[in-house]
Amino acid sequence: MNDAVLFDAREDGIAIITLNRPDARNALGKAIRAGLFAAWECFEHDASLRVAILTGAGDKAFCAGGDLKEMMELQLKVPPLDMFPVPGDNIRLSKPTIAAVNGVAFAGGWMIAQACDLCVASSTARFAVTEVKVGRSSPWAAPLIHMIPQRIMMEILLTGKPISAQRAYEIGLVNRLAEPGELMDCALALAAEILEGAPLSVQAARETVMRATEFGRSEALHAARQASEQCYNSQDAQEGPTAFAEKRKPQWQGR
């Protein structure tokens, strides 16, 4: 990790990853990209961590997108596939992630928020896919079709105009809204709700959603059943009903 991306591994199983270049509106420059690659790898391989929250330092920007000055200096054409850290594309994660959007999430900022499994946003946040405004493209937005209606997606990509946090919530891009000072509490509360579930059940549920967006109905059912076998055969699958019958809180072992 570097100081451009902060990594806080909490004892409750939640990792907080913070883009830490508020003076540059947390744009995806080289240092932030490197730090974010390292942070996702650290989260995935730390067995004590079960949920990650991605946010930005400051109150103005979650992430303003790519570093346009850097792109100009590099005369960047097609970005290399390993340039930007994007879960679900060039990063493989098996645990839930939450974007806590504290300000603008434009272009690449929208991209990394979209790549998280869930999203909470400050009521003052704004979202935009601005590539048409600067002559770039947004192929990374393709999975958005599984999150919001087609015509709304079309308008967002064709116009490049920002939408409010309220609008993002209305169209289904954002799960929960919070006042600016309560954003992290909101994200932590959502993470805590996930932590209440059995680890293997959460993993299987997440995989089911992922498979359902990649396959047709029959293939998705088959793949989801395969992804659920470890959960069904686990000790936790017996602990849950036992705890319910004994009227106590289950003690999850993750096995």
PATI-110270 format. One record per residue: x, y, z of N, C-alpha, C in turn; residue in three letters; residue number from 0. Coordinates in nm, 3 decimals. Example, Ala and Ser with C-alpha at 12.3 -4.5 7.8 and 13.67 -1.06 7.14 Angstrom:
NODE       n_X       n_Y       n_Z      ca_X      ca_Y      ca_Z       c_X       c_Y       c_Z   code   pos
NODE     1.319    -0.569     0.780     1.230    -0.450     0.780     1.320    -0.330     0.780    Ala     0
NODE     1.285    -0.225     0.708     1.367    -0.106     0.714     1.290     0.003     0.787    Ser     1
***
This chain:
NODE       n_X       n_Y       n_Z      ca_X      ca_Y      ca_Z       c_X       c_Y       c_Z   code   pos
NODE     0.084    -0.119     0.000     0.000     0.000     0.000     0.088     0.124     0.000    Met     0
NODE     0.034     0.235    -0.051     0.104     0.362    -0.043     0.009     0.465     0.017    Asn     1
NODE     0.060     0.586     0.043    -0.026     0.684     0.110    -0.135     0.740     0.021    Asp     2
NODE    -0.135     0.704    -0.108    -0.241     0.747    -0.197    -0.369     0.666    -0.176    Ala     3
NODE    -0.356     0.548    -0.117    -0.471     0.463    -0.085    -0.449     0.410     0.056    Val     4
NODE    -0.541     0.439     0.145    -0.531     0.394     0.284    -0.610     0.265     0.301    Leu     5
NODE    -0.557     0.174     0.382    -0.621     0.045     0.405    -0.635     0.023     0.555    Phe     6
NODE    -0.757     0.016     0.601    -0.786    -0.005     0.743    -0.854    -0.140     0.760    Asp     7
NODE    -0.781    -0.238     0.815    -0.836    -0.370     0.841    -0.891    -0.373     0.983    Ala     8
NODE    -1.020    -0.363     0.995    -1.084    -0.356     1.126    -1.100    -0.495     1.188    Arg     9
NODE    -1.110    -0.498     1.320    -1.123    -0.625     1.390    -1.258    -0.690     1.368    Glu    10
NODE    -1.358    -0.613     1.322    -1.491    -0.671     1.301    -1.505    -0.738     1.164    Asp    11
NODE    -1.396    -0.746     1.086    -1.400    -0.813     0.957    -1.429    -0.721     0.840    Gly    12
NODE    -1.432    -0.591     0.865    -1.457    -0.493     0.760    -1.326    -0.422     0.724    Ile    13
NODE    -1.298    -0.413     0.595    -1.183    -0.335     0.547    -1.235    -0.204     0.489    Ala    14
NODE    -1.173    -0.094     0.527    -1.207     0.036     0.469    -1.091     0.081     0.381    Ile    15
NODE    -1.120     0.097     0.253    -1.020     0.138     0.155    -1.053     0.282     0.115    Ile    16
NODE    -0.957     0.372     0.133    -0.982     0.514     0.108    -0.888     0.569     0.002    Thr    17
NODE    -0.944     0.623    -0.105    -0.865     0.695    -0.203    -0.824     0.827    -0.139    Leu    18
NODE    -0.693     0.851    -0.132    -0.644     0.958    -0.044    -0.566     1.066    -0.120    Asn    19
NODE    -0.628     1.119    -0.224    -0.572     1.234    -0.295    -0.682     1.340    -0.314    Arg    20
NODE    -0.736     1.390    -0.201    -0.848     1.485    -0.212    -0.812     1.611    -0.289    Pro    21
NODE    -0.683     1.653    -0.283    -0.641     1.773    -0.355    -0.652     1.754    -0.505    Asp    22
NODE    -0.648     1.626    -0.552    -0.664     1.595    -0.694    -0.799     1.530    -0.720    Ala    23
NODE    -0.892     1.552    -0.627    -1.027     1.494    -0.634    -1.021     1.342    -0.650    Arg    24
NODE    -0.918     1.283    -0.590    -0.901     1.137    -0.588    -0.902     1.075    -0.728    Asn    25
NODE    -0.850     1.150    -0.824    -0.844     1.099    -0.961    -0.754     0.976    -0.969    Ala    26
NODE    -0.779     0.893    -1.070    -0.710     0.765    -1.082    -0.572     0.779    -1.146    Leu    27
NODE    -0.486     0.853    -1.079    -0.347     0.865    -1.122    -0.270     0.739    -1.089    Gly    28
NODE    -0.144     0.737    -1.127    -0.061     0.617    -1.113    -0.054     0.567    -0.969    Lys    29
NODE    -0.036     0.658    -0.874    -0.022     0.617    -0.733    -0.151     0.556    -0.679    Ala    30
NODE    -0.264     0.616    -0.711    -0.392     0.561    -0.665    -0.420     0.427    -0.731    Ile    31
NODE    -0.388     0.415    -0.859    -0.411     0.286    -0.927    -0.328     0.175    -0.862    Arg    32
NODE    -0.201     0.204    -0.837    -0.114     0.103    -0.774    -0.163     0.068    -0.634    Ala    33
NODE    -0.201     0.170    -0.559    -0.249     0.145    -0.423    -0.378     0.066    -0.421    Gly    34
NODE    -0.465     0.092    -0.518    -0.593     0.022    -0.522    -0.575    -0.123    -0.564    Leu    35
NODE    -0.486    -0.149    -0.659    -0.454    -0.288    -0.693    -0.408    -0.363    -0.568    Phe    36
NODE    -0.317    -0.302    -0.492    -0.263    -0.366    -0.372    -0.371    -0.385    -0.265    Ala    37
NODE    -0.459    -0.286    -0.251    -0.564    -0.294    -0.150    -0.661    -0.408    -0.178    Ala    38
NODE    -0.703    -0.422    -0.304    -0.796    -0.530    -0.337    -0.730    -0.665    -0.315    Trp    39
NODE    -0.602    -0.677    -0.348    -0.532    -0.804    -0.326    -0.522    -0.836    -0.178    Glu    40
NODE    -0.492    -0.735    -0.099    -0.482    -0.754     0.047    -0.616    -0.798     0.105    Cys    41
NODE    -0.723    -0.733     0.062    -0.857    -0.769     0.110    -0.892    -0.912     0.074    Phe    42
NODE    -0.871    -0.950    -0.050    -0.909    -1.083    -0.097    -0.835    -1.194    -0.023    Glu    43
NODE    -0.709    -1.170     0.011    -0.628    -1.277     0.067    -0.619    -1.274     0.220    His    44
NODE    -0.687    -1.183     0.284    -0.693    -1.180     0.430    -0.821    -1.249     0.475    Asp    45
NODE    -0.807    -1.368     0.529    -0.924    -1.449     0.567    -1.006    -1.385     0.678    Ala    46
NODE    -0.947    -1.292     0.753    -1.021    -1.229     0.863    -1.114    -1.118     0.814    Ser    47
NODE    -1.098    -1.078     0.689    -1.180    -0.970     0.633    -1.290    -1.027     0.545    Leu    48
NODE    -1.414    -0.980     0.567    -1.528    -1.037     0.496    -1.601    -0.937     0.407    Arg    49
NODE    -1.588    -0.808     0.436    -1.655    -0.704     0.357    -1.560    -0.587     0.343    Val    50
NODE    -1.557    -0.526     0.223    -1.474    -0.407     0.202    -1.563    -0.288     0.167    Ala    51
NODE    -1.526    -0.171     0.219    -1.591    -0.045     0.186    -1.489     0.042     0.115    Ile    52
NODE    -1.523     0.088    -0.005    -1.436     0.177    -0.082    -1.493     0.318    -0.078    Leu    53
NODE    -1.411     0.415    -0.037    -1.457     0.553    -0.031    -1.345     0.647    -0.070    Thr    54
NODE    -1.372     0.776    -0.068    -1.272     0.877    -0.103    -1.251     0.974     0.010    Gly    55
NODE    -1.129     1.025     0.022    -1.099     1.125     0.124    -1.160     1.259     0.085    Ala    56
NODE    -1.196     1.337     0.186    -1.256     1.468     0.160    -1.405     1.458     0.141    Gly    57
NODE    -1.468     1.574     0.119    -1.613     1.576     0.105    -1.659     1.621    -0.034    Asp    58
NODE    -1.565     1.639    -0.127    -1.603     1.687    -0.259    -1.604     1.578    -0.366    Lys    59
NODE    -1.513     1.481    -0.353    -1.502     1.380    -0.459    -1.478     1.241    -0.403    Ala    60
NODE    -1.558     1.148    -0.449    -1.526     1.006    -0.433    -1.409     0.975    -0.526    Phe    61
NODE    -1.428     1.003    -0.653    -1.322     0.992    -0.753    -1.368     1.064    -0.878    Cys    62
NODE    -1.288     1.159    -0.924    -1.327     1.240    -1.040    -1.296     1.172    -1.172    Ala    63
NODE    -1.243     1.050    -1.167    -1.214     0.976    -1.291    -1.067     0.964    -1.318    Gly    64
NODE    -1.031     0.939    -1.443    -0.891     0.925    -1.480    -0.818     1.057    -1.472    Gly    65
NODE    -0.686     1.048    -1.466    -0.603     1.167    -1.462    -0.582     1.214    -1.606    Asp    66
NODE    -0.661     1.313    -1.649    -0.657     1.358    -1.788    -0.522     1.418    -1.825    Leu    67
NODE    -0.454     1.481    -1.730    -0.322     1.535    -1.757    -0.225     1.422    -1.789    Lys    68
NODE    -0.233     1.316    -1.711    -0.147     1.200    -1.736    -0.178     1.138    -1.872    Glu    69
NODE    -0.307     1.127    -1.904    -0.346     1.071    -2.033    -0.291     1.154    -2.148    Met    70
NODE    -0.293     1.286    -2.131    -0.241     1.375    -2.234    -0.091     1.355    -2.251    Met    71
NODE    -0.020     1.347    -2.138     0.126     1.330    -2.144     0.164     1.197    -2.208    Glu    72
NODE     0.084     1.093    -2.180     0.111     0.961    -2.236     0.057     0.945    -2.378    Leu    73
NODE    -0.023     1.044    -2.420    -0.095     1.034    -2.547    -0.170     0.900    -2.552    Gln    74
NODE    -0.240     0.874    -2.442    -0.306     0.745    -2.423    -0.416     0.722    -2.526    Leu    75
NODE    -0.410     0.607    -2.588    -0.516     0.566    -2.680    -0.602     0.462    -2.608    Lys    76
NODE    -0.597     0.336    -2.649    -0.674     0.233    -2.580    -0.604     0.200    -2.449    Val    77
NODE    -0.671     0.216    -2.334    -0.606     0.185    -2.206    -0.570     0.037    -2.198    Pro    78
NODE    -0.451     0.002    -2.152    -0.416    -0.139    -2.130    -0.515    -0.203    -2.034    Pro    79
NODE    -0.540    -0.331    -2.052    -0.639    -0.400    -1.967    -0.600    -0.399    -1.820    Leu    80
NODE    -0.472    -0.384    -1.791    -0.428    -0.385    -1.652    -0.403    -0.244    -1.598    Asp    81
NODE    -0.454    -0.143    -1.666    -0.426    -0.005    -1.622    -0.509     0.033    -1.500    Met    82
NODE    -0.639     0.008    -1.504    -0.728     0.047    -1.395    -0.775    -0.077    -1.318    Phe    83
NODE    -0.771    -0.071    -1.185    -0.816    -0.184    -1.103    -0.969    -0.192    -1.096    Pro    84
NODE    -1.027    -0.291    -1.163    -1.173    -0.300    -1.171    -1.218    -0.441    -1.131    Val    85
NODE    -1.272    -0.457    -1.010    -1.327    -0.587    -0.972    -1.431    -0.635    -1.073    Pro    86
NODE    -1.427    -0.763    -1.104    -1.518    -0.818    -1.202    -1.464    -0.811    -1.342    Gly    87
NODE    -1.352    -0.741    -1.361    -1.288    -0.731    -1.491    -1.147    -0.788    -1.480    Asp    88
NODE    -1.053    -0.708    -1.429    -0.917    -0.759    -1.415    -0.880    -0.792    -1.270    Asn    89
NODE    -0.978    -0.787    -1.181    -0.958    -0.826    -1.041    -1.066    -0.925    -1.002    Ile    90
NODE    -1.026    -1.035    -0.943    -1.120    -1.137    -0.899    -1.137    -1.129    -0.748    Arg    91
NODE    -1.259    -1.100    -0.704    -1.291    -1.096    -0.562    -1.401    -1.197    -0.532    Leu    92
NODE    -1.394    -1.256    -0.413    -1.495    -1.354    -0.374    -1.578    -1.306    -0.255    Ser    93
NODE    -1.554    -1.181    -0.213    -1.622    -1.128    -0.095    -1.691    -0.995    -0.131    Lys    94
NODE    -1.797    -0.960    -0.059    -1.876    -0.841    -0.093    -1.800    -0.709    -0.077    Pro    95
NODE    -1.833    -0.615    -0.163    -1.773    -0.483    -0.158    -1.883    -0.376    -0.163    Thr    96
NODE    -1.858    -0.266    -0.096    -1.954    -0.155    -0.090    -1.882    -0.027    -0.129    Ile    97
NODE    -1.936     0.046    -0.224    -1.886     0.179    -0.256    -1.959     0.280    -0.167    Ala    98
NODE    -1.884     0.362    -0.096    -1.941     0.470    -0.015    -1.905     0.600    -0.086    Ala    99
NODE    -1.996     0.649    -0.167    -1.968     0.762    -0.256    -1.996     0.893    -0.184    Val   100
NODE    -1.888     0.966    -0.155    -1.896     1.084    -0.070    -1.900     1.215    -0.148    Asn   101
NODE    -1.885     1.209    -0.280    -1.886     1.331    -0.361    -1.906     1.293    -0.506    Gly   102
NODE    -1.838     1.362    -0.597    -1.855     1.329    -0.738    -1.793     1.193    -0.770    Val   103
NODE    -1.863     1.117    -0.852    -1.813     0.990    -0.907    -1.832     1.000    -1.057    Ala   104
NODE    -1.732     1.058    -1.122    -1.740     1.083    -1.265    -1.647     0.988    -1.341    Phe   105
NODE    -1.690     0.945    -1.460    -1.607     0.863    -1.549    -1.548     0.745    -1.472    Ala   106
NODE    -1.415     0.740    -1.458    -1.352     0.630    -1.385    -1.400     0.617    -1.242    Gly   107
NODE    -1.447     0.728    -1.184    -1.505     0.721    -1.049    -1.634     0.642    -1.048    Gly   108
NODE    -1.718     0.667    -1.152    -1.839     0.585    -1.168    -1.798     0.441    -1.190    Trp   109
NODE    -1.694     0.418    -1.272    -1.649     0.283    -1.305    -1.615     0.202    -1.180    Met   110
NODE    -1.538     0.260    -1.088    -1.498     0.182    -0.971    -1.610     0.170    -0.869    Ile   111
NODE    -1.703     0.268    -0.868    -1.821     0.254    -0.782    -1.913     0.145    -0.837    Ala   112
NODE    -1.931     0.145    -0.968    -2.014     0.044    -1.034    -1.959    -0.096    -1.012    Gln   113
NODE    -1.826    -0.108    -1.005    -1.763    -0.238    -0.992    -1.782    -0.299    -0.854    Ala   114
NODE    -1.821    -0.217    -0.755    -1.850    -0.271    -0.622    -1.987    -0.339    -0.625    Cys   115
NODE    -2.010    -0.430    -0.533    -2.135    -0.506    -0.531    -2.254    -0.422    -0.486    Asp   116
NODE    -2.230    -0.329    -0.396    -2.335    -0.244    -0.340    -2.286    -0.100    -0.338    Leu   117
NODE    -2.378    -0.007    -0.324    -2.339     0.134    -0.323    -2.427     0.214    -0.229    Cys   118
NODE    -2.363     0.289    -0.140    -2.434     0.389    -0.060    -2.376     0.524    -0.100    Val   119
NODE    -2.456     0.628    -0.093    -2.409     0.758    -0.140    -2.455     0.870    -0.049    Ala   120
NODE    -2.371     0.970    -0.038    -2.409     1.093     0.029    -2.517     1.162    -0.053    Ser   121
NODE    -2.607     1.229     0.013    -2.714     1.299    -0.058    -2.660     1.409    -0.149    Ser   122
NODE    -2.535     1.450    -0.126    -2.474     1.553    -0.210    -2.386     1.495    -0.321    Thr   123
NODE    -2.379     1.364    -0.331    -2.297     1.300    -0.435    -2.359     1.321    -0.573    Ala   124
NODE    -2.274     1.312    -0.674    -2.321     1.318    -0.813    -2.247     1.213    -0.895    Arg   125
NODE    -2.316     1.161    -0.995    -2.261     1.055    -1.078    -2.268     1.098    -1.225    Phe   126
NODE    -2.165     1.060    -1.302    -2.168     1.090    -1.445    -2.070     1.002    -1.521    Ala   127
NODE    -2.109     0.962    -1.641    -2.018     0.896    -1.735    -1.985     1.003    -1.839    Val   128
NODE    -1.874     1.071    -1.819    -1.844     1.193    -1.894    -1.756     1.174    -2.017    Thr   129
NODE    -1.731     1.049    -2.054    -1.635     1.024    -2.162    -1.669     1.095    -2.293    Glu   130
NODE    -1.798     1.108    -2.325    -1.833     1.176    -2.451    -1.793     1.323    -2.450    Val   131
NODE    -1.771     1.379    -2.333    -1.733     1.520    -2.321    -1.585     1.543    -2.350    Lys   132
NODE    -1.505     1.435    -2.343    -1.360     1.450    -2.362    -1.307     1.359    -2.472    Val   133
NODE    -1.397     1.306    -2.556    -1.354     1.227    -2.669    -1.305     1.088    -2.636    Gly   134
NODE    -1.339     1.040    -2.517    -1.299     0.904    -2.478    -1.420     0.811    -2.490    Arg   135
NODE    -1.406     0.687    -2.445    -1.517     0.593    -2.450    -1.530     0.523    -2.315    Ser   136
NODE    -1.641     0.450    -2.298    -1.669     0.387    -2.168    -1.713     0.243    -2.184    Ser   137
NODE    -1.629     0.156    -2.243    -1.666     0.016    -2.256    -1.691    -0.053    -2.123    Pro   138
NODE    -1.626    -0.002    -2.018    -1.643    -0.057    -1.884    -1.788    -0.044    -1.834    Trp   139
NODE    -1.868     0.042    -1.899    -2.006     0.063    -1.855    -2.100    -0.047    -1.900    Ala   140
NODE    -2.053    -0.142    -1.983    -2.141    -0.246    -2.036    -2.221    -0.320    -1.928    Ala   141
NODE    -2.161    -0.359    -1.814    -2.239    -0.429    -1.711    -2.351    -0.347    -1.650    Pro   142
NODE    -2.350    -0.216    -1.676    -2.454    -0.128    -1.620    -2.594    -0.169    -1.666    Leu   143
NODE    -2.602    -0.237    -1.780    -2.732    -0.279    -1.833    -2.803    -0.375    -1.738    Ile   144
NODE    -2.727    -0.441    -1.650    -2.786    -0.532    -1.551    -2.829    -0.458    -1.424    His   145
NODE    -2.802    -0.328    -1.418    -2.831    -0.251    -1.297    -2.942    -0.149    -1.315    Met   146
NODE    -2.949    -0.088    -1.436    -3.048     0.016    -1.460    -3.116    -0.007    -1.594    Ile   147
NODE    -3.233     0.054    -1.619    -3.302     0.034    -1.746    -3.222     0.084    -1.866    Pro   148
NODE    -3.247     0.023    -1.982    -3.171     0.051    -2.103    -3.178     0.197    -2.145    Gln   149
NODE    -3.297     0.256    -2.149    -3.310     0.393    -2.197    -3.242     0.494    -2.104    Arg   150
NODE    -3.243     0.464    -1.975    -3.174     0.552    -1.881    -3.024     0.540    -1.900    Ile   151
NODE    -2.976     0.418    -1.917    -2.834     0.397    -1.945    -2.792     0.470    -2.073    Met   152
NODE    -2.877     0.460    -2.175    -2.847     0.524    -2.303    -2.832     0.675    -2.286    Met   153
NODE    -2.924     0.736    -2.214    -2.918     0.881    -2.193    -2.793     0.921    -2.116    Glu   154
NODE    -2.761     0.845    -2.011    -2.644     0.877    -1.929    -2.516     0.872    -2.012    Ile   155
NODE    -2.502     0.769    -2.096    -2.380     0.755    -2.176    -2.375     0.854    -2.292    Leu   156
NODE    -2.490     0.880    -2.356    -2.490     0.967    -2.473    -2.475     1.115    -2.439    Leu   157
NODE    -2.525     1.156    -2.323    -2.520     1.299    -2.289    -2.402     1.335    -2.201    Thr   158
NODE    -2.356     1.241    -2.119    -2.248     1.270    -2.026    -2.289     1.362    -1.913    Gly   159
NODE    -2.418     1.388    -1.899    -2.465     1.481    -1.796    -2.472     1.413    -1.660    Lys   160
NODE    -2.434     1.482    -1.554    -2.439     1.425    -1.419    -2.582     1.401    -1.373    Pro   161
NODE    -2.598     1.304    -1.285    -2.724     1.281    -1.217    -2.700     1.294    -1.066    Ile   162
NODE    -2.803     1.332    -0.995    -2.792     1.349    -0.851    -2.792     1.214    -0.780    Ser   163
NODE    -2.754     1.217    -0.653    -2.758     1.095    -0.572    -2.902     1.043    -0.562    Ala   164
NODE    -2.997     1.134    -0.550    -3.138     1.094    -0.543    -3.181     1.021    -0.670    Gln   165
NODE    -3.141     1.075    -0.786    -3.174     1.011    -0.913    -3.105     0.875    -0.924    Arg   166
NODE    -2.980     0.867    -0.879    -2.908     0.740    -0.882    -2.977     0.635    -0.796    Ala   167
NODE    -3.034     0.681    -0.685    -3.110     0.592    -0.597    -3.239     0.548    -0.665    Tyr   168
NODE    -3.307     0.639    -0.730    -3.435     0.609    -0.795    -3.420     0.507    -0.908    Glu   169
NODE    -3.310     0.512    -0.980    -3.292     0.420    -1.094    -3.228     0.288    -1.053    Ile   170
NODE    -3.189     0.276    -0.926    -3.136     0.149    -0.877    -2.984     0.138    -0.878    Gly   171
NODE    -2.915     0.247    -0.907    -2.768     0.243    -0.904    -2.716     0.245    -0.761    Leu   172
NODE    -2.789     0.313    -0.673    -2.750     0.330    -0.533    -2.849     0.254    -0.444    Val   173
NODE    -2.794     0.183    -0.344    -2.879     0.107    -0.252    -2.939     0.193    -0.142    Asn   174
NODE    -2.856     0.283    -0.086    -2.901     0.363     0.027    -2.841     0.503     0.018    Arg   175
NODE    -2.918     0.602     0.064    -2.871     0.740     0.071    -2.849     0.779     0.217    Leu   176
NODE    -2.753     0.869     0.238    -2.725     0.918     0.373    -2.687     1.064     0.367    Ala   177
NODE    -2.709     1.134     0.476    -2.658     1.270     0.485    -2.505     1.266     0.487    Glu   178
NODE    -2.439     1.370     0.439    -2.293     1.366     0.425    -2.217     1.318     0.549    Pro   179
NODE    -2.256     1.367     0.665    -2.186     1.328     0.787    -2.218     1.188     0.837    Gly   180
NODE    -2.316     1.124     0.774    -2.357     0.992     0.818    -2.327     0.882     0.717    Glu   181
NODE    -2.251     0.918     0.611    -2.226     0.822     0.503    -2.153     0.698     0.551    Leu   182
NODE    -2.043     0.715     0.623    -1.966     0.598     0.665    -2.044     0.513     0.765    Met   183
NODE    -2.122     0.577     0.851    -2.207     0.500     0.942    -2.307     0.415     0.863    Asp   184
NODE    -2.360     0.472     0.756    -2.455     0.400     0.670    -2.386     0.280     0.604    Cys   185
NODE    -2.265     0.302     0.553    -2.191     0.194     0.488    -2.154     0.084     0.588    Ala   186
NODE    -2.113     0.125     0.707    -2.076     0.028     0.810    -2.198    -0.052     0.857    Leu   187
NODE    -2.313     0.014     0.864    -2.436    -0.056     0.903    -2.473    -0.162     0.800    Ala   188
NODE    -2.459    -0.128     0.671    -2.487    -0.225     0.566    -2.388    -0.341     0.572    Leu   189
NODE    -2.260    -0.310     0.595    -2.159    -0.415     0.608    -2.190    -0.505     0.727    Ala   190
NODE    -2.235    -0.445     0.837    -2.267    -0.524     0.957    -2.384    -0.619     0.931    Ala   191
NODE    -2.481    -0.576     0.851    -2.592    -0.664     0.816    -2.542    -0.785     0.736    Glu   192
NODE    -2.444    -0.762     0.648    -2.386    -0.872     0.571    -2.310    -0.966     0.663    Ile   193
NODE    -2.238    -0.910     0.760    -2.159    -0.991     0.852    -2.245    -1.082     0.939    Leu   194
NODE    -2.372    -1.049     0.955    -2.460    -1.133     1.035    -2.487    -1.267     0.968    Glu   195
NODE    -2.470    -1.273     0.836    -2.495    -1.396     0.762    -2.378    -1.491     0.770    Gly   196
NODE    -2.405    -1.617     0.746    -2.299    -1.718     0.743    -2.204    -1.689     0.628    Ala   197
NODE    -2.073    -1.690     0.650    -1.976    -1.652     0.546    -1.992    -1.728     0.415    Pro   198
NODE    -2.010    -1.860     0.421    -2.023    -1.937     0.298    -2.157    -1.910     0.230    Leu   199
NODE    -2.259    -1.880     0.308    -2.389    -1.845     0.249    -2.381    -1.712     0.176    Ser   200
NODE    -2.311    -1.616     0.236    -2.292    -1.485     0.172    -2.213    -1.501     0.043    Val   201
NODE    -2.109    -1.582     0.049    -2.028    -1.605    -0.070    -2.111    -1.668    -0.182    Gln   202
NODE    -2.193    -1.768    -0.146    -2.277    -1.834    -0.246    -2.383    -1.739    -0.302    Ala   203
NODE    -2.438    -1.654    -0.216    -2.539    -1.557    -0.261    -2.479    -1.458    -0.360    Ala   204
NODE    -2.360    -1.410    -0.327    -2.291    -1.317    -0.417    -2.262    -1.384    -0.551    Arg   205
NODE    -2.215    -1.508    -0.546    -2.183    -1.580    -0.669    -2.308    -1.605    -0.752    Glu   206
NODE    -2.421    -1.630    -0.685    -2.547    -1.651    -0.756    -2.585    -1.528    -0.837    Thr   207
NODE    -2.572    -1.411    -0.777    -2.604    -1.287    -0.849    -2.510    -1.269    -0.967    Val   208
NODE    -2.382    -1.293    -0.944    -2.283    -1.277    -1.052    -2.314    -1.372    -1.169    Met   209
NODE    -2.343    -1.496    -1.136    -2.372    -1.594    -1.242    -2.499    -1.558    -1.317    Arg   210
NODE    -2.597    -1.507    -1.244    -2.725    -1.475    -1.307    -2.711    -1.365    -1.411    Ala   211
NODE    -2.612    -1.278    -1.395    -2.591    -1.170    -1.493    -2.503    -1.213    -1.609    Thr   212
NODE    -2.444    -1.331    -1.601    -2.352    -1.378    -1.704    -2.413    -1.484    -1.795    Glu   213
NODE    -2.512    -1.557    -1.745    -2.568    -1.669    -1.821    -2.717    -1.651    -1.846    Phe   214
NODE    -2.771    -1.736    -1.932    -2.915    -1.746    -1.947    -2.974    -1.817    -1.827    Gly   215
NODE    -3.106    -1.829    -1.823    -3.175    -1.883    -1.706    -3.126    -2.021    -1.666    Arg   216
NODE    -3.125    -2.116    -1.759    -3.088    -2.253    -1.727    -2.943    -2.265    -1.683    Ser   217
NODE    -2.855    -2.197    -1.756    -2.713    -2.202    -1.720    -2.688    -2.138    -1.585    Glu   218
NODE    -2.759    -2.028    -1.556    -2.742    -1.960    -1.429    -2.787    -2.048    -1.313    Ala   219
NODE    -2.899    -2.118    -1.330    -2.945    -2.209    -1.225    -2.843    -2.319    -1.198    Leu   220
NODE    -2.790    -2.376    -1.305    -2.691    -2.482    -1.291    -2.565    -2.431    -1.221    His   221
NODE    -2.516    -2.316    -1.264    -2.394    -2.259    -1.206    -2.416    -2.220    -1.061    Ala   222
NODE    -2.533    -2.165    -1.029    -2.562    -2.123    -0.891    -2.570    -2.243    -0.798    Ala   223
NODE    -2.626    -2.354    -0.848    -2.632    -2.476    -0.766    -2.491    -2.527    -0.736    Arg   224
NODE    -2.405    -2.523    -0.835    -2.267    -2.565    -0.812    -2.198    -2.474    -0.711    Gln   225
NODE    -2.222    -2.344    -0.723    -2.160    -2.248    -0.632    -2.210    -2.263    -0.489    Ala   226
NODE    -2.327    -2.324    -0.471    -2.389    -2.336    -0.339    -2.354    -2.466    -0.267    Ser   227
NODE    -2.292    -2.560    -0.335    -2.266    -2.691    -0.275    -2.179    -2.682    -0.150    Glu   228
NODE    -2.072    -2.601    -0.155    -1.985    -2.587    -0.038    -2.063    -2.534     0.081    Gln   229
NODE    -2.154    -2.441     0.054    -2.237    -2.385     0.161    -2.327    -2.491     0.222    Cys   230
NODE    -2.399    -2.566     0.138    -2.491    -2.669     0.187    -2.419    -2.776     0.268    Tyr   231
NODE    -2.296    -2.808     0.230    -2.222    -2.916     0.295    -2.140    -2.868     0.415    Asn   232
NODE    -2.152    -2.744     0.453    -2.070    -2.688     0.560    -2.128    -2.714     0.699    Ser   233
NODE    -2.042    -2.698     0.800    -2.087    -2.707     0.939    -2.186    -2.595     0.971    Gln   234
NODE    -2.165    -2.478     0.909    -2.255    -2.366     0.934    -2.398    -2.396     0.888    Asp   235
NODE    -2.413    -2.480     0.786    -2.546    -2.515     0.738    -2.623    -2.596     0.842    Ala   236
NODE    -2.552    -2.662     0.932    -2.615    -2.733     1.042    -2.630    -2.643     1.165    Gln   237
NODE    -2.533    -2.553     1.182    -2.536    -2.462     1.296    -2.655    -2.368     1.289    Glu   238
NODE    -2.690    -2.319     1.169    -2.800    -2.224     1.155    -2.932    -2.277     1.208    Gly   239
NODE    -2.981    -2.393     1.157    -3.106    -2.448     1.208    -3.099    -2.486     1.356    Pro   240
NODE    -2.981    -2.533     1.400    -2.965    -2.569     1.541    -2.980    -2.447     1.630    Thr   241
NODE    -2.914    -2.339     1.592    -2.922    -2.215     1.671    -3.065    -2.162     1.673    Ala   242
NODE    -3.135    -2.172     1.559    -3.274    -2.127     1.553    -3.361    -2.209     1.648    Phe   243
NODE    -3.341    -2.341     1.647    -3.421    -2.429     1.734    -3.391    -2.403     1.882    Ala   244
NODE    -3.265    -2.367     1.910    -3.225    -2.343     2.049    -3.243    -2.197     2.090    Glu   245
NODE    -3.298    -2.117     2.000    -3.328    -1.976     2.026    -3.205    -1.898     2.074    Lys   246
NODE    -3.098    -1.916     1.998    -2.974    -1.843     2.027    -2.914    -1.791     1.897    Arg   247
NODE    -2.817    -1.702     1.909    -2.748    -1.647     1.793    -2.651    -1.751     1.737    Lys   248
NODE    -2.651    -1.775     1.606    -2.558    -1.875     1.551    -2.413    -1.832     1.563    Pro   249
NODE    -2.326    -1.928     1.579    -2.182    -1.906     1.587    -2.120    -1.954     1.456    Gln   250
NODE    -2.101    -1.863     1.365    -2.052    -1.901     1.232    -1.902    -1.932     1.236    Trp   251
NODE    -1.863    -2.039     1.167    -1.723    -2.080     1.159    -1.664    -2.058     1.020    Gln   252
NODE    -1.751    -2.037     0.922    -1.703    -2.021     0.785    -1.651    -2.149     0.726    Gly   253
NODE    -1.705    -2.261     0.775    -1.664    -2.392     0.722    -1.773    -2.494     0.747    Arg   254
***
